[in-house]
Amino acid sequence: MLTRDDLIDIIAAGLAKAKPAAVVARLWNKAGPAGRLFLTEYEIKKRLTPGGVRLTIPENAILSPLVTDWLTLRGIEVVRGLI
């Protein structure tokens, strides 16, 4: 069984193989796998107009679980398509 320290060592070794700039870019890049856009609750709230009931997002965008729950609770319909 792996301990916490073993996991830290494995992660550190994997990060050490990449150049530091590449690691930082990977951590802060908004595009996910294959250039897919990852949308958070903050970004969705910026896109919505007050009183809006429909939100159009890119077809291949990924919504965070928190924003999915938030949109469901607010009754906002998500439409996937070209923007």
C-alpha positions as CSV (number, residue, x, y, z in Angstrom):
1,M,0.0,0.0,0.0
2,L,1.3,3.4,-0.9
3,T,1.7,6.0,1.9
4,R,1.1,9.7,1.6
5,D,4.9,10.3,1.3
6,D,5.1,7.7,-1.5
7,L,2.4,9.6,-3.5
8,I,4.2,12.9,-3.0
9,D,7.5,11.3,-4.2
10,I,5.7,9.9,-7.3
11,I,4.1,13.2,-8.2
12,A,7.3,15.2,-7.6
13,A,9.2,12.8,-9.9
14,G,6.6,13.2,-12.6
15,L,6.7,17.0,-12.4
16,A,10.5,17.1,-12.4
17,K,10.5,15.5,-15.8
18,A,8.6,18.4,-17.3
19,K,10.2,21.9,-17.7
20,P,9.0,24.2,-14.9
21,A,7.3,26.6,-17.4
22,A,5.4,23.7,-18.9
23,V,4.1,22.6,-15.5
24,V,2.9,26.1,-14.6
25,A,1.2,26.4,-18.1
26,R,-0.5,23.1,-17.6
27,L,-1.8,24.1,-14.1
28,W,-3.1,27.5,-15.2
29,N,-4.3,26.7,-18.7
30,K,-8.1,27.0,-19.1
31,A,-8.1,24.6,-22.1
32,G,-8.4,20.9,-21.1
33,P,-7.9,17.8,-23.1
34,A,-7.8,18.4,-26.8
35,G,-8.3,22.1,-26.4
36,R,-11.6,21.8,-24.6
37,L,-12.7,24.8,-22.6
38,F,-13.3,24.2,-18.8
39,L,-15.9,26.5,-17.4
40,T,-16.2,27.2,-13.7
41,E,-19.0,28.8,-11.7
42,Y,-17.3,32.2,-11.8
43,E,-16.9,32.2,-15.6
44,I,-20.6,31.1,-16.0
45,K,-21.8,33.8,-13.7
46,K,-19.9,36.4,-15.8
47,R,-21.5,35.1,-19.0
48,L,-25.1,35.1,-17.7
49,T,-27.3,38.2,-18.0
50,P,-29.5,39.1,-15.1
51,G,-32.7,37.2,-15.3
52,G,-31.3,34.9,-18.1
53,V,-32.8,31.4,-18.4
54,R,-30.7,30.1,-21.2
55,L,-26.9,29.8,-21.5
56,T,-25.1,28.9,-24.8
57,I,-21.7,27.3,-24.4
58,P,-19.3,25.8,-26.9
59,E,-20.3,22.3,-27.9
60,N,-17.1,20.6,-26.5
61,A,-16.9,22.7,-23.3
62,I,-16.6,21.0,-19.9
63,L,-18.7,22.3,-17.1
64,S,-17.5,21.9,-13.5
65,P,-19.7,19.8,-11.2
66,L,-20.3,22.9,-9.0
67,V,-21.6,25.0,-12.0
68,T,-23.7,22.1,-13.2
69,D,-25.5,22.0,-9.8
70,W,-25.8,25.7,-9.7
71,L,-27.4,25.9,-13.1
72,T,-29.8,23.2,-12.2
73,L,-30.8,24.9,-9.0
74,R,-31.4,28.2,-10.8
75,G,-33.4,26.4,-13.6
76,I,-31.1,27.7,-16.3
77,E,-31.0,25.7,-19.5
78,V,-27.6,25.0,-21.1
79,V,-27.5,24.9,-24.9
80,R,-24.4,23.5,-26.5
81,G,-23.5,24.9,-29.9
82,L,-21.3,27.4,-31.7
83,I,-20.7,30.7,-30.1
